Amino acid sequence: MKGHLINIKLQSETDQTFFYHATARIVEVNENTLKIQYLDQTKKIFEKASVYKFGNEFFEVEKECVDEYYNTKYPEDVGFEKIEGVGYIISEDGECYDPSESSESETESEVSSLDEDLNDL
């Protein structure tokens, strides 16, 4: 689980009816919380695309805030393209993580165990 990516559902501080999602990396797993690093949008632009990098700050969030668990450690697997020496940009092809496209060797029991793993976090 450590190092894996998640999608966090966050509530706006200014508008309690507005929710947004953010990609983050699990740094530490605690009983009821996760320590994470957000994949933050920077001020850099690469060929007209915003550049994203993992922030230097760590945040503690409740496990119930996890909207989606990605069984990967690589932002490239969840819709980002890695640009060496720059960071990540949102992939032009718009492909996002699709658990149904996982390796053929993955069994149905392994897929269902992901949900159990997230509950065990």
N, C-alpha and C positions, 0 to 999 in steps of 0.2 A: 504494500500500500504506500509506503514512503516513497516519494518521488513521482507517484502517479498523478495524473491530472484529473481535475473535477470541474464541474460547472456549478457555480454558487448562485443562488437566487437571493438578491439583495433588495431591500426596501429603501426607497429614496428618503433622505433625511428631511427634505423640504416638502414632499408630497407623499403622504402615507398611502395613497392609492396607487402609486407608481412603483413597479418592480422592474429590475433589470438583472441581467445575467453577466457573470464574469468568469473567465477561465483562471484557474489557480493550480498551483502544485502543492501537494501535501508534503510538509517538512517534518511534522511530528504528529503522532496519534496519541491522544489522551483518552481518558474514560468517556467523557461526554463532548469533547471538543477536538478540533484539529488545528494545528498551527500550519498556516499556509503562506505562500507568496503568490501575489497576483501577477498575471501576465498583463502588464500595464502598457497603455498606449503612451508613447513618448512624443516629444515635439519634432522628432526627426521624420523626414519624408524620403522615401526611396521610390523613384520613378512614379510619382504621384500617389503613392500608397503610404499610409501611416505605418510607422515602425513600432513594434511591440517588443518589450523585454521584461524579464522577470524583475520585479522591484527588489530593492535592498531591504525593505521593511517586512517584518513578519506580523501576521495577524492571527488572532485566535477566534475561531468561529464555532458555533454549535454544529454538531453533526447533522441536525435536522435542516440546516441551510443548504446541504448538498442536494442539488437538483438533478445532477447526473454524474455518475462515476464513469470515467474513461479508463479502460483497461490498457493504458499506455502511459509512457513517460515522455512521449515526443509530441510537441505541438504540431508537427507536420501531419500527425495522424488525426488531428481534430480541426483541420481547416486552415492551418497556417503554413507558410512557406518560409524556410530558413534561408536567410541571406547572410553568407559568411562575412564576419566582421561588422555586420550592421545590426542584426536582430531578426525578428520575424515580421512578415506582412501577411495579411489575409490572402489566402490562395485565390488566384484569379478564377480557377475552375469552380470555386465555391463548394468543393467537396468537403463535407464534414464527416465526423466520426460516425460510422455505421457499424454497430456491433454484429450485424448479420454478415458483414464482409470479412469477418475474422478468419483465421487460418482453417483449412479443411480438417485439420487434426483435432480441432476443438470439439469436444462432445457437448451434447445438450446439458449434461449434468455440470460440466465446467461453466457453461454460460449461466445456468441458474445459480451456481455458487457465487457468482459475482454479486448478485443481490444480497445473498447471505453475508458475504464479506463486508459489504457496505454497512449492513446492519450491525456487524460485529465491530466496526470501527470505534 
